[in-house]
Amino acid sequence: MPPAPTELSFFPNPRRASGYPEHLERFVSWALAEEAHAEISAWLGYAPTPLVALDGMARHLGLRSIFCKYEGGRFGIGSFKALGGAYAVRLAAREAASMPVFATASDGNHGLSVAWGAREVGARCVVFLHRHVSEGRERLIRDMGAEVVRVDGTYDDSVHMALAEAAAKGWRLVPDTASSYDPQPVRVMAGYGTMVREMYDAFAPGEEPTHYFVQGGCGGLAAAVCGLLRQHPPGGAPFRFVVVEPDKADCLYASARAGHPVAIGGDLDTVMSGLSVGEVSALAWPVLDRGTDAFMTVDDADAVAMMRQLAAGAHGDAPIEVGDSGVAGLAGLAAACADEGVRQAIGLEPSSRVAVIATEGPVDRASYDRLVGRAAA
């Protein structure tokens, strides 16, 4: 029997295996990531995003160091998603005999990336948004020139509707998740590899992370990071990889507990809006099932508290603005450090060096200001 979770909803993965089998390279590989990076690094406005040292928070949590990859300035889009959807759109446009209509479903950021990519190639774009996506995020997508279709349901409902509409109308679907093999989500994950490559370049020799705490969602980001790290660990050193999800939308955690992908129902309404997902990507799961050391959840209060700490420059660190989904990994790290059993289980010690990814800045400014307790302008 697999080990029971702790009260914190922390699940050590009994299927974690060493190495990175060749058959997983069709989903995530350095060859695909380097191909994507060669293109993305040539885009107008490309610059590596910063790796921020949170030394004060590291001391507060009893760790040696925390490295925070900050994606808030990525291409003016405000999140790491700029690397994925837009890259897949540009490749698809180049391959098409005639310019297609691009379509996708989104919690906000992926749709914005696809809309940006479509605008850059002069294509029409339709983005399906579920009922919990904020008006602010919808406005950004419309301002990018895309059409928006609202779906009265969850993110997963919007995924299904986008798939059906694209099939019926001959549109080119650019999803970041899939229930079976699809080259578009593979390209999206390859685009995320640019962020991982930048992290490799920024780690000082001998200071490579011993732990990574990365957001879940459908699993695309976590799989891209985990797969590349497992193929070639930075500095060749061992590390532990932890996936963090909202407790209200924990499809990866539930799948890990079950030993296979499972869908979770319910409203999935979490303040971590970009992680409001109930179905695991079939392309991400094989990578995470083998490469993740533990799965865990955090609640909305954990996320908001971390947003406020970062905004205030708590513990002596410089203030940084991180959006609701962007803090999940760091919130998970803080929760793990506060639970002695979990801390020991994942090997967090005073010598530990931890990497997290602040996947978005304050993309929806009004929502961000409300959550961190700032008055509206």
C-alpha positions as YAML, in Angstrom:
chain: A
units: angstrom
residues:
- id: 1
  name: MET
  ca: [0.00, 0.00, 0.00]
- id: 2
  name: PRO
  ca: [1.28, 3.52, -0.75]
- id: 3
  name: PRO
  ca: [1.97, 5.71, 2.26]
- id: 4
  name: ALA
  ca: [-0.94, 7.69, 3.65]
- id: 5
  name: PRO
  ca: [-0.84, 11.45, 3.18]
- id: 6
  name: THR
  ca: [-0.07, 13.72, 6.08]
- id: 7
  name: GLU
  ca: [-2.59, 16.22, 7.41]
- id: 8
  name: LEU
  ca: [-1.00, 18.78, 5.09]
- id: 9
  name: SER
  ca: [-2.05, 16.69, 2.07]
- id: 10
  name: PHE
  ca: [1.49, 15.75, 1.24]
- id: 11
  name: PHE
  ca: [1.97, 12.54, -0.72]
- id: 12
  name: PRO
  ca: [5.42, 10.96, -1.25]
- id: 13
  name: ASN
  ca: [5.37, 9.36, -4.68]
- id: 14
  name: PRO
  ca: [5.95, 5.59, -4.43]
- id: 15
  name: ARG
  ca: [6.45, 5.34, -8.22]
- id: 16
  name: ARG
  ca: [9.35, 7.78, -8.38]
- id: 17
  name: ALA
  ca: [12.06, 6.14, -10.48]
- id: 18
  name: SER
  ca: [15.61, 7.05, -11.39]
- id: 19
  name: GLY
  ca: [16.67, 8.22, -14.80]
- id: 20
  name: TYR
  ca: [14.59, 9.45, -17.70]
- id: 21
  name: PRO
  ca: [13.41, 6.74, -20.11]
- id: 22
  name: GLU
  ca: [13.79, 7.39, -23.80]
- id: 23
  name: HIS
  ca: [10.09, 6.92, -24.56]
- id: 24
  name: LEU
  ca: [9.26, 10.05, -22.54]
- id: 25
  name: GLU
  ca: [11.34, 12.21, -24.87]
- id: 26
  name: ARG
  ca: [8.41, 12.40, -27.29]
- id: 27
  name: PHE
  ca: [6.72, 14.56, -24.62]
- id: 28
  name: VAL
  ca: [9.62, 16.49, -23.06]
- id: 29
  name: SER
  ca: [13.22, 16.54, -24.24]
- id: 30
  name: TRP
  ca: [16.19, 18.86, -24.44]
- id: 31
  name: ALA
  ca: [16.20, 18.46, -28.23]
- id: 32
  name: LEU
  ca: [12.69, 19.93, -28.44]
- id: 33
  name: ALA
  ca: [13.49, 22.60, -25.86]
- id: 34
  name: GLU
  ca: [16.64, 23.75, -27.64]
- id: 35
  name: GLU
  ca: [14.79, 23.92, -30.95]
- id: 36
  name: ALA
  ca: [12.19, 26.13, -29.29]
- id: 37
  name: HIS
  ca: [14.82, 28.28, -27.60]
- id: 38
  name: ALA
  ca: [16.60, 28.92, -30.90]
- id: 39
  name: GLU
  ca: [13.40, 30.47, -32.23]
- id: 40
  name: ILE
  ca: [12.13, 32.21, -29.09]
- id: 41
  name: SER
  ca: [15.47, 33.84, -28.31]
- id: 42
  name: ALA
  ca: [15.31, 35.52, -31.74]
- id: 43
  name: TRP
  ca: [11.92, 37.14, -31.09]
- id: 44
  name: LEU
  ca: [11.79, 40.91, -30.71]
- id: 45
  name: GLY
  ca: [11.94, 41.80, -27.03]
- id: 46
  name: TYR
  ca: [13.46, 38.54, -25.83]
- id: 47
  name: ALA
  ca: [15.53, 38.74, -22.67]
- id: 48
  name: PRO
  ca: [16.08, 36.16, -19.92]
- id: 49
  name: THR
  ca: [13.90, 36.78, -16.89]
- id: 50
  name: PRO
  ca: [15.65, 37.25, -13.54]
- id: 51
  name: LEU
  ca: [16.48, 34.61, -10.96]
- id: 52
  name: VAL
  ca: [15.76, 36.46, -7.72]
- id: 53
  name: ALA
  ca: [17.46, 35.47, -4.46]
- id: 54
  name: LEU
  ca: [15.01, 35.47, -1.54]
- id: 55
  name: ASP
  ca: [17.66, 35.38, 1.15]
- id: 56
  name: GLY
  ca: [15.45, 36.79, 3.88]
- id: 57
  name: MET
  ca: [12.71, 34.26, 3.29]
- id: 58
  name: ALA
  ca: [15.29, 31.48, 3.17]
- id: 59
  name: ARG
  ca: [16.54, 32.47, 6.62]
- id: 60
  name: HIS
  ca: [12.96, 32.71, 7.87]
- id: 61
  name: LEU
  ca: [12.21, 29.17, 6.65]
- id: 62
  name: GLY
  ca: [15.49, 27.72, 7.91]
- id: 63
  name: LEU
  ca: [17.02, 27.11, 4.48]
- id: 64
  name: ARG
  ca: [20.31, 28.09, 2.89]
- id: 65
  name: SER
  ca: [18.82, 29.79, -0.15]
- id: 66
  name: ILE
  ca: [15.70, 30.25, -2.25]
- id: 67
  name: PHE
  ca: [15.99, 31.01, -5.97]
- id: 68
  name: CYS
  ca: [12.84, 32.53, -7.49]
- id: 69
  name: LYS
  ca: [12.57, 32.59, -11.28]
- id: 70
  name: TYR
  ca: [10.40, 35.67, -11.87]
- id: 71
  name: GLU
  ca: [8.27, 35.54, -15.02]
- id: 72
  name: GLY
  ca: [6.29, 38.75, -14.54]
- id: 73
  name: GLY
  ca: [8.19, 40.60, -17.25]
- id: 74
  name: ARG
  ca: [8.12, 37.94, -19.95]
- id: 75
  name: PHE
  ca: [7.55, 39.63, -23.35]
- id: 76
  name: GLY
  ca: [5.13, 42.11, -21.79]
- id: 77
  name: ILE
  ca: [2.60, 39.28, -21.47]
- id: 78
  name: GLY
  ca: [3.24, 38.94, -17.75]
- id: 79
  name: SER
  ca: [3.74, 35.21, -17.42]
- id: 80
  name: PHE
  ca: [5.78, 32.21, -18.55]
- id: 81
  name: LYS
  ca: [2.86, 31.23, -20.80]
- id: 82
  name: ALA
  ca: [4.22, 33.68, -23.38]
- id: 83
  name: LEU
  ca: [6.82, 31.02, -24.19]
- id: 84
  name: GLY
  ca: [4.39, 28.21, -24.97]
- id: 85
  name: GLY
  ca: [1.21, 29.11, -26.81]
- id: 86
  name: ALA
  ca: [2.76, 31.80, -28.98]
- id: 87
  name: TYR
  ca: [5.57, 29.44, -30.03]
- id: 88
  name: ALA
  ca: [3.09, 26.72, -31.03]
- id: 89
  name: VAL
  ca: [1.03, 29.25, -33.00]
- id: 90
  name: ARG
  ca: [4.03, 30.51, -34.94]
- id: 91
  name: LEU
  ca: [5.09, 26.99, -35.90]
- id: 92
  name: ALA
  ca: [1.55, 26.04, -36.93]
- id: 93
  name: ALA
  ca: [1.18, 29.20, -39.02]
- id: 94
  name: ARG
  ca: [4.44, 28.48, -40.80]
- id: 95
  name: GLU
  ca: [3.36, 24.92, -41.60]
- id: 96
  name: ALA
  ca: [-0.16, 25.75, -42.82]
- id: 97
  name: ALA
  ca: [-0.97, 26.03, -46.51]
- id: 98
  name: SER
  ca: [-3.30, 28.92, -45.66]
- id: 99
  name: MET
  ca: [-3.57, 30.89, -42.44]
- id: 100
  name: PRO
  ca: [-5.81, 29.01, -39.99]
- id: 101
  name: VAL
  ca: [-8.10, 30.34, -37.30]
- id: 102
  name: PHE
  ca: [-6.47, 29.54, -33.97]
- id: 103
  name: ALA
  ca: [-8.50, 28.45, -30.97]
- id: 104
  name: THR
  ca: [-7.79, 27.48, -27.40]
- id: 105
  name: ALA
  ca: [-9.28, 27.18, -23.93]
- id: 106
  name: SER
  ca: [-7.65, 29.00, -21.07]
- id: 107
  name: ASP
  ca: [-7.66, 30.14, -17.46]
- id: 108
  name: GLY
  ca: [-6.30, 33.39, -18.86]
- id: 109
  name: ASN
  ca: [-2.55, 33.35, -19.43]
- id: 110
  name: HIS
  ca: [-2.34, 30.62, -22.07]
- id: 111
  name: GLY
  ca: [-5.15, 32.27, -24.00]
- id: 112
  name: LEU
  ca: [-3.30, 35.57, -23.88]
- id: 113
  name: SER
  ca: [-0.18, 33.89, -25.26]
- id: 114
  name: VAL
  ca: [-2.10, 32.23, -28.11]
- id: 115
  name: ALA
  ca: [-3.84, 35.53, -28.88]
- id: 116
  name: TRP
  ca: [-0.47, 37.30, -28.96]
- id: 117
  name: GLY
  ca: [0.98, 34.65, -31.27]
- id: 118
  name: ALA
  ca: [-2.04, 34.89, -33.58]
- id: 119
  name: ARG
  ca: [-1.75, 38.67, -33.71]
- id: 120
  name: GLU
  ca: [1.93, 38.41, -34.60]
- id: 121
  name: VAL
  ca: [1.18, 36.15, -37.59]
- id: 122
  name: GLY
  ca: [-1.96, 38.04, -38.63]
- id: 123
  name: ALA
  ca: [-4.44, 35.29, -37.80]
- id: 124
  name: ARG
  ca: [-7.90, 35.24, -36.27]
- id: 125
  name: CYS
  ca: [-8.03, 33.78, -32.76]
- id: 126
  name: VAL
  ca: [-10.89, 32.50, -30.58]
- id: 127
  name: VAL
  ca: [-10.32, 31.90, -26.86]
- id: 128
  name: PHE
  ca: [-12.75, 29.94, -24.68]
- id: 129
  name: LEU
  ca: [-12.85, 31.12, -21.06]
- id: 130
  name: HIS
  ca: [-14.70, 29.43, -18.19]
- id: 131
  name: ARG
  ca: [-16.90, 31.29, -15.74]
- id: 132
  name: HIS
  ca: [-14.22, 31.85, -13.08]
- id: 133
  name: VAL
  ca: [-11.81, 33.75, -15.35]
- id: 134
  name: SER
  ca: [-11.82, 37.40, -14.30]
- id: 135
  name: GLU
  ca: [-13.09, 40.22, -16.49]
- id: 136
  name: GLY
  ca: [-9.63, 41.74, -16.28]
- id: 137
  name: ARG
  ca: [-8.03, 38.71, -17.89]
- id: 138
  name: GLU
  ca: [-10.76, 38.58, -20.53]
- id: 139
  name: ARG
  ca: [-10.13, 42.23, -21.35]
- id: 140
  name: LEU
  ca: [-6.43, 41.62, -21.90]
- id: 141
  name: ILE
  ca: [-7.20, 38.81, -24.35]
- id: 142
  name: ARG
  ca: [-9.69, 40.95, -26.25]
- id: 143
  name: ASP
  ca: [-7.20, 43.82, -26.35]
- id: 144
  name: MET
  ca: [-4.78, 41.41, -28.03]
- id: 145
  name: GLY
  ca: [-7.31, 41.11, -30.85]
- id: 146
  name: ALA
  ca: [-8.86, 37.74, -30.01]
- id: 147
  name: GLU
  ca: [-12.52, 36.84, -29.81]
- id: 148
  name: VAL
  ca: [-13.67, 35.46, -26.46]
- id: 149
  name: VAL
  ca: [-16.34, 32.82, -25.91]
- id: 150
  name: ARG
  ca: [-17.53, 32.42, -22.33]
- id: 151
  name: VAL
  ca: [-18.31, 28.89, -21.12]
- id: 152
  name: ASP
  ca: [-20.66, 28.42, -18.17]
- id: 153
  name: GLY
  ca: [-18.57, 25.77, -16.50]
- id: 154
  name: THR
  ca: [-15.07, 24.88, -15.37]
- id: 155
  name: TYR
  ca: [-11.76, 25.09, -17.21]
- id: 156
  name: ASP
  ca: [-12.21, 21.48, -18.29]
- id: 157
  name: ASP
  ca: [-15.63, 22.33, -19.75]
- id: 158
  name: SER
  ca: [-14.01, 25.11, -21.77]
- id: 159
  name: VAL
  ca: [-11.37, 22.65, -23.03]
- id: 160
  name: HIS
  ca: [-14.06, 20.27, -24.25]
- id: 161
  name: MET
  ca: [-16.02, 23.07, -25.94]
- id: 162
  name: ALA
  ca: [-12.93, 24.45, -27.67]
- id: 163
  name: LEU
  ca: [-12.12, 20.97, -28.97]
- id: 164
  name: ALA
  ca: [-15.65, 20.46, -30.30]
- id: 165
  name: GLU
  ca: [-15.89, 23.90, -31.92]
- id: 166
  name: ALA
  ca: [-12.46, 23.64, -33.52]
- id: 167
  name: ALA
  ca: [-13.30, 20.23, -34.97]
- id: 168
  name: ALA
  ca: [-16.66, 21.44, -36.29]
- id: 169
  name: LYS
  ca: [-15.31, 24.63, -37.87]
- id: 170
  name: GLY
  ca: [-11.89, 23.52, -39.04]
- id: 171
  name: TRP
  ca: [-9.96, 25.74, -36.65]
- id: 172
  name: ARG
  ca: [-6.42, 24.97, -35.50]
- id: 173
  name: LEU
  ca: [-6.60, 24.12, -31.81]
- id: 174
  name: VAL
  ca: [-3.58, 25.10, -29.68]
- id: 175
  name: PRO
  ca: [-4.21, 23.53, -26.27]
- id: 176
  name: ASP
  ca: [-1.78, 23.30, -23.38]
- id: 177
  name: THR
  ca: [-3.31, 19.98, -22.30]
- id: 178
  name: ALA
  ca: [-4.49, 16.82, -24.05]
- id: 179
  name: SER
  ca: [-6.22, 13.51, -23.34]
- id: 180
  name: SER
  ca: [-4.04, 11.74, -25.93]
- id: 181
  name: TYR
  ca: [-0.93, 12.53, -27.97]
- id: 182
  name: ASP
  ca: [-1.13, 15.93, -29.66]
- id: 183
  name: PRO
  ca: [1.88, 17.79, -31.07]
- id: 184
  name: GLN
  ca: [0.56, 21.21, -30.04]
- id: 185
  name: PRO
  ca: [0.84, 20.73, -26.23]
- id: 186
  name: VAL
  ca: [4.25, 19.14, -26.82]
- id: 187
  name: ARG
  ca: [5.33, 22.34, -28.56]
- id: 188
  name: VAL
  ca: [3.85, 24.41, -25.74]
- id: 189
  name: MET
  ca: [5.92, 22.47, -23.20]
- id: 190
  name: ALA
  ca: [8.99, 22.79, -25.41]
- id: 191
  name: GLY
  ca: [8.54, 26.56, -25.30]
- id: 192
  name: TYR
  ca: [8.62, 26.44, -21.51]
- id: 193
  name: GLY
  ca: [12.05, 24.87, -21.86]
- id: 194
  name: THR
  ca: [13.49, 28.32, -22.59]
- id: 195
  name: MET
  ca: [12.74, 29.26, -18.98]
- id: 196
  name: VAL
  ca: [14.45, 26.10, -17.71]
- id: 197
  name: ARG
  ca: [17.49, 26.78, -19.90]
- id: 198
  name: GLU
  ca: [17.75, 30.28, -18.45]
- id: 199
  name: MET
  ca: [17.65, 28.82, -14.95]
- id: 200
  name: TYR
  ca: [20.52, 26.46, -15.79]
- id: 201
  name: ASP
  ca: [22.56, 29.39, -17.06]
- id: 202
  name: ALA
  ca: [21.91, 31.37, -13.87]
- id: 203
  name: PHE
  ca: [22.84, 28.71, -11.31]
- id: 204
  name: ALA
  ca: [26.37, 29.19, -9.98]
- id: 205
  name: PRO
  ca: [28.53, 26.03, -9.96]
- id: 206
  name: GLY
  ca: [28.10, 24.26, -6.65]
- id: 207
  name: GLU
  ca: [24.96, 26.27, -5.84]
- id: 208
  name: GLU
  ca: [22.49, 24.27, -7.92]
- id: 209
  name: PRO
  ca: [19.15, 23.64, -6.17]
- id: 210
  name: THR
  ca: [18.61, 20.58, -4.01]
- id: 211
  name: HIS
  ca: [14.83, 21.01, -4.26]
- id: 212
  name: TYR
  ca: [12.27, 22.38, -6.73]
- id: 213
  name: PHE
  ca: [8.70, 23.31, -5.76]
- id: 214
  name: VAL
  ca: [6.63, 23.84, -8.93]
- id: 215
  name: GLN
  ca: [2.95, 24.56, -9.63]
- id: 216
  name: GLY
  ca: [0.62, 21.85, -10.88]
- id: 217
  name: GLY
  ca: [-2.47, 22.79, -12.91]
- id: 218
  name: CYS
  ca: [-2.89, 20.34, -15.80]
- id: 219
  name: GLY
  ca: [0.78, 19.43, -15.36]
- id: 220
  name: GLY
  ca: [2.33, 20.98, -18.48]
- id: 221
  name: LEU
  ca: [4.69, 23.38, -16.72]
- id: 222
  name: ALA
  ca: [5.67, 20.90, -14.02]
- id: 223
  name: ALA
  ca: [6.33, 18.18, -16.60]
- id: 224
  name: ALA
  ca: [8.44, 20.48, -18.77]
- id: 225
  name: VAL
  ca: [10.59, 21.48, -15.80]
- id: 226
  name: CYS
  ca: [10.75, 18.03, -14.23]
- id: 227
  name: GLY
  ca: [11.49, 16.21, -17.49]
- id: 228
  name: LEU
  ca: [14.35, 18.49, -18.47]
- id: 229
  name: LEU
  ca: [15.85, 18.43, -14.99]
- id: 230
  name: ARG
  ca: [15.68, 14.64, -14.82]
- id: 231
  name: GLN
  ca: [17.39, 14.26, -18.19]
- id: 232
  name: HIS
  ca: [20.30, 16.50, -17.20]
- id: 233
  name: PRO
  ca: [20.34, 17.52, -13.51]
- id: 234
  name: PRO
  ca: [22.03, 20.91, -13.05]
- id: 235
  name: GLY
  ca: [25.60, 20.25, -12.03]
- id: 236
  name: GLY
  ca: [24.87, 16.52, -12.15]
- id: 237
  name: ALA
  ca: [23.68, 16.70, -8.54]
- id: 238
  name: PRO
  ca: [20.62, 14.87, -7.18]
- id: 239
  name: PHE
  ca: [17.54, 16.92, -6.33]
- id: 240
  name: ARG
  ca: [13.96, 16.49, -5.15]
- id: 241
  name: PHE
  ca: [10.97, 17.67, -7.14]
- id: 242
  name: VAL
  ca: [7.65, 18.61, -5.52]
- id: 243
  name: VAL
  ca: [4.42, 19.48, -7.36]
- id: 244
  name: VAL
  ca: [2.11, 21.96, -5.59]
- id: 245
  name: GLU
  ca: [-1.60, 22.46, -6.34]
- id: 246
  name: PRO
  ca: [-4.62, 24.25, -4.87]
- id: 247
  name: ASP
  ca: [-6.56, 22.02, -2.50]
- id: 248
  name: LYS
  ca: [-9.71, 22.88, -4.47]
- id: 249
  name: ALA
  ca: [-8.22, 21.77, -7.80]
- id: 250
  name: ASP
  ca: [-5.84, 18.91, -7.05]
- id: 251
  name: CYS
  ca: [-6.09, 16.58, -10.04]
- id: 252
  name: LEU
  ca: [-2.38, 15.71, -9.98]
- id: 253
  name: TYR
  ca: [-2.40, 14.98, -6.25]
- id: 254
  name: ALA
  ca: [-5.52, 12.84, -6.66]
- id: 255
  name: SER
  ca: [-3.95, 11.02, -9.61]
- id: 256
  name: ALA
  ca: [-0.80, 10.33, -7.62]
- id: 257
  name: ARG
  ca: [-2.88, 8.89, -4.81]
- id: 258
  name: ALA
  ca: [-4.82, 6.71, -7.26]
- id: 259
  name: GLY
  ca: [-1.74, 5.63, -9.19]
- id: 260
  name: HIS
  ca: [-3.24, 6.74, -12.52]
- id: 261
  name: PRO
  ca: [-4.80, 9.88, -14.01]
- id: 262
  name: VAL
  ca: [-8.16, 10.76, -12.48]
- id: 263
  name: ALA
  ca: [-10.46, 13.71, -13.07]
- id: 264
  name: ILE
  ca: [-11.87, 15.62, -10.14]
- id: 265
  name: GLY
  ca: [-15.26, 17.27, -10.19]
- id: 266
  name: GLY
  ca: [-16.80, 20.18, -8.39]
- id: 267
  name: ASP
  ca: [-16.56, 23.89, -8.91]
- id: 268
  name: LEU
  ca: [-12.74, 24.04, -8.84]
- id: 269
  name: ASP
  ca: [-13.01, 27.69, -7.79]
- id: 270
  name: THR
  ca: [-9.70, 28.75, -6.28]
- id: 271
  name: VAL
  ca: [-7.99, 32.10, -5.90]
- id: 272
  name: MET
  ca: [-5.08, 30.49, -7.79]
- id: 273
  name: SER
  ca: [-7.05, 30.99, -10.99]
- id: 274
  name: GLY
  ca: [-4.48, 29.65, -13.43]
- id: 275
  name: LEU
  ca: [-4.41, 26.33, -11.58]
- id: 276
  name: SER
  ca: [-8.19, 25.77, -11.58]
- id: 277
  name: VAL
  ca: [-7.97, 22.44, -13.42]
- id: 278
  name: GLY
  ca: [-9.73, 19.12, -12.84]
- id: 279
  name: GLU
  ca: [-8.20, 16.92, -15.55]
- id: 280
  name: VAL
  ca: [-4.56, 15.91, -15.93]
- id: 281
  name: SER
  ca: [-2.76, 16.31, -19.25]
- id: 282
  name: ALA
  ca: [-2.07, 12.84, -20.63]
- id: 283
  name: LEU
  ca: [1.23, 14.15, -22.00]
- id: 284
  name: ALA
  ca: [2.41, 15.52, -18.67]
- id: 285
  name: TRP
  ca: [1.36, 12.64, -16.44]
- id: 286
  name: PRO
  ca: [3.92, 9.99, -17.52]
- id: 287
  name: VAL
  ca: [6.75, 12.46, -16.88]
- id: 288
  name: LEU
  ca: [5.44, 13.54, -13.48]
- id: 289
  name: ASP
  ca: [4.46, 10.04, -12.36]
- id: 290
  name: ARG
  ca: [8.04, 8.91, -12.80]
- id: 291
  name: GLY
  ca: [9.94, 12.09, -11.97]
- id: 292
  name: THR
  ca: [8.11, 13.71, -9.04]
- id: 293
  name: ASP
  ca: [9.21, 12.97, -5.48]
- id: 294
  name: ALA
  ca: [6.06, 14.29, -3.82]
- id: 295
  name: PHE
  ca: [2.72, 15.93, -4.53]
- id: 296
  name: MET
  ca: [1.11, 18.41, -2.15]
- id: 297
  name: THR
  ca: [-1.66, 21.00, -1.90]
- id: 298
  name: VAL
  ca: [-2.02, 24.47, -0.43]
- id: 299
  name: ASP
  ca: [-5.17, 26.44, 0.29]
- id: 300
  name: ASP
  ca: [-6.21, 29.88, -0.89]
- id: 301
  name: ALA
  ca: [-5.17, 31.47, 2.41]
- id: 302
  name: ASP
  ca: [-1.63, 30.13, 1.91]
- id: 303
  name: ALA
  ca: [-1.46, 31.71, -1.54]
- id: 304
  name: VAL
  ca: [-2.81, 35.10, -0.50]
- id: 305
  name: ALA
  ca: [-0.50, 35.22, 2.52]
- id: 306
  name: MET
  ca: [2.49, 34.56, 0.28]
- id: 307
  name: MET
  ca: [1.40, 37.20, -2.24]
- id: 308
  name: ARG
  ca: [1.25, 39.73, 0.58]
- id: 309
  name: GLN
  ca: [4.63, 38.74, 2.01]
- id: 310
  name: LEU
  ca: [6.30, 39.14, -1.37]
- id: 311
  name: ALA
  ca: [4.56, 42.44, -2.10]
- id: 312
  name: ALA
  ca: [5.59, 43.83, 1.29]
- id: 313
  name: GLY
  ca: [9.20, 42.70, 1.04]
- id: 314
  name: ALA
  ca: [8.83, 40.54, 4.13]
- id: 315
  name: HIS
  ca: [11.94, 39.22, 5.89]
- id: 316
  name: GLY
  ca: [14.12, 41.92, 4.34]
- id: 317
  name: ASP
  ca: [13.81, 40.86, 0.70]
- id: 318
  name: ALA
  ca: [13.09, 43.39, -2.04]
- id: 319
  name: PRO
  ca: [9.33, 43.58, -2.79]
- id: 320
  name: ILE
  ca: [8.14, 41.68, -5.86]
- id: 321
  name: GLU
  ca: [4.65, 41.45, -7.34]
- id: 322
  name: VAL
  ca: [3.62, 37.85, -7.98]
- id: 323
  name: GLY
  ca: [0.14, 36.87, -9.16]
- id: 324
  name: ASP
  ca: [-2.19, 34.39, -7.51]
- id: 325
  name: SER
  ca: [-1.06, 31.33, -9.48]
- id: 326
  name: GLY
  ca: [2.55, 32.43, -9.42]
- id: 327
  name: VAL
  ca: [2.98, 31.96, -5.66]
- id: 328
  name: ALA
  ca: [1.81, 28.34, -5.41]
- id: 329
  name: GLY
  ca: [5.26, 26.76, -5.39]
- id: 330
  name: LEU
  ca: [6.60, 29.16, -2.79]
- id: 331
  name: ALA
  ca: [3.45, 28.79, -0.68]
- id: 332
  name: GLY
  ca: [3.96, 25.03, -0.81]
- id: 333
  name: LEU
  ca: [7.56, 25.41, 0.30]
- id: 334
  name: ALA
  ca: [6.53, 27.57, 3.26]
- id: 335
  name: ALA
  ca: [3.84, 25.07, 4.26]
- id: 336
  name: ALA
  ca: [6.29, 22.17, 3.99]
- id: 337
  name: CYS
  ca: [8.85, 23.97, 6.14]
- id: 338
  name: ALA
  ca: [6.22, 24.62, 8.81]
- id: 339
  name: ASP
  ca: [5.35, 20.91, 9.11]
- id: 340
  name: GLU
  ca: [8.18, 18.96, 10.72]
- id: 341
  name: GLY
  ca: [7.02, 15.62, 9.33]
- id: 342
  name: VAL
  ca: [6.84, 16.93, 5.78]
- id: 343
  name: ARG
  ca: [10.10, 18.80, 6.17]
- id: 344
  name: GLN
  ca: [11.86, 15.59, 7.13]
- id: 345
  name: ALA
  ca: [10.09, 13.53, 4.47]
- id: 346
  name: ILE
  ca: [11.33, 15.76, 1.66]
- id: 347
  name: GLY
  ca: [14.74, 16.42, 3.21]
- id: 348
  name: LEU
  ca: [14.51, 20.17, 3.77]
- id: 349
  name: GLU
  ca: [17.52, 21.11, 5.89]
- id: 350
  name: PRO
  ca: [19.49, 24.26, 6.81]
- id: 351
  name: SER
  ca: [21.81, 23.48, 3.88]
- id: 352
  name: SER
  ca: [18.98, 23.12, 1.32]
- id: 353
  name: ARG
  ca: [18.89, 25.31, -1.77]
- id: 354
  name: VAL
  ca: [15.37, 25.57, -3.21]
- id: 355
  name: ALA
  ca: [14.15, 26.83, -6.60]
- id: 356
  name: VAL
  ca: [10.62, 28.08, -7.23]
- id: 357
  name: ILE
  ca: [9.01, 29.73, -10.24]
- id: 358
  name: ALA
  ca: [6.94, 32.89, -9.87]
- id: 359
  name: THR
  ca: [5.03, 32.05, -13.01]
- id: 360
  name: GLU
  ca: [3.17, 35.34, -13.33]
- id: 361
  name: GLY
  ca: [3.21, 38.94, -12.25]
- id: 362
  name: PRO
  ca: [0.07, 40.97, -11.49]
- id: 363
  name: VAL
  ca: [-1.51, 40.13, -14.85]
- id: 364
  name: ASP
  ca: [-4.96, 41.15, -13.63]
- id: 365
  name: ARG
  ca: [-3.99, 44.30, -11.74]
- id: 366
  name: ALA
  ca: [-7.38, 44.88, -10.09]
- id: 367
  name: SER
  ca: [-7.55, 41.32, -8.79]
- id: 368
  name: TYR
  ca: [-3.96, 41.47, -7.59]
- id: 369
  name: ASP
  ca: [-4.47, 44.73, -5.71]
- id: 370
  name: ARG
  ca: [-7.60, 43.35, -4.07]
- id: 371
  name: LEU
  ca: [-5.84, 40.19, -2.91]
- id: 372
  name: VAL
  ca: [-2.81, 41.97, -1.48]
- id: 373
  name: GLY
  ca: [-5.02, 44.52, 0.26]
- id: 374
  name: ARG
  ca: [-4.28, 47.58, -1.84]
- id: 375
  name: ALA
  ca: [-6.91, 50.19, -2.57]
- id: 376
  name: ALA
  ca: [-8.08, 50.36, -6.17]
- id: 377
  name: ALA
  ca: [-6.50, 53.20, -8.14]
...
